[in-house]
Amino acid sequence: MLKCGLLGKKLSHSRSPEIHRQLGDYEYLLFEKQEDELEAFLKAGDWTGMNVTIPYKKTVLPYVAELSPVAEKIGSVNTLIRRPDGTLFGDNTDVAGFTSMVRFSGLCLRGTKVLVLGSGGASVSVCEGLRELDAFPVIISRRGENRYDNLEKHADASFLVNATPVGMFPDTEGSPLDLNRLPACRGVFDLIYNPRETRLMAQAREMGIPAVNGLYMLVAQARKSAELFTGKTIPEDKVEEIYRTM
Ligand code: NAP
């Protein structure tokens, strides 16, 4: 049986094994590693496919022999494949996961301004996904040109993506911003999936604005990774089926 898994630093709350069990017939294990253990782990040849999560999506780049065009463009890897000659191929399925989530929402982002909160790893994938959808992302960060304290200059934004951990379990009382500051907002995408409804999403619901959580993206990126692990096509319907069961 193929040996696959997830590489990261703290993985105890990961839902990935539950998802991958439903995606294919391969072993999916959690590998919690410290920085000084990475090189030996990546060079050891006893696994075929590996997802990569916080904080190693960039750290693995020097160990990869070839990158997919999207991973190269955004400089971030969430899927590694060990090739028959032992070298590693790196790809990023978060971008496709995000665009799948947007399609699933039924909202049309084409030609619109979309505020993306946070400038970390997820934000990079979201911005690339938004460009693929012909939308115009603007990153809102705690520092730099576009910040929370001068948000009013982007009050015309049509959509909002939360790519920060603010609102995530266990600090579920937090919200990255008050939606009243975005009077033109027509939809909210929160990458957080625990809790199922964040404070930000609850506010959107109260204001009659559609809001989607990150679970669909999580399952959709896993499907793409599973296809790379196994070399087999998995129908897109499977994402919705798993999403509904979870
Ligand atoms: P990250 O690399 O740690 O970056 C998060 C960014 O959020 C930071 O760069 C920072 O941007 C901002 N931020 C962090 N703490 C903040 C705070 N207290 N207040 C305001 N802003 C803060 O994390 P990530 O990998 O990008 O992940 C972000 C979120 O997306 C997490 O909740 C993660 O679970 C979720 N995620 C979901 C999926 C999915 O499939 N659904 C995939 C990837 C990630 P600034 O410094 O620019 O403000």
Boltz pocket constraint, residues with backbone or C-beta under 6 A from the ligand:
constraints:
  - pocket:
      binder: B
      contacts: [[A, 54], [A, 94], [A, 97], [A, 117], [A, 118], [A, 119], [A, 120], [A, 121], [A, 122], [A, 123], [A, 140], [A, 141], [A, 142], [A, 143], [A, 162], [A, 163], [A, 164], [A, 165], [A, 166], [A, 168], [A, 176], [A, 190], [A, 191], [A, 192], [A, 193], [A, 214], [A, 215], [A, 217], [A, 218], [A, 219], [A, 221]]
      max_distance: 6.0
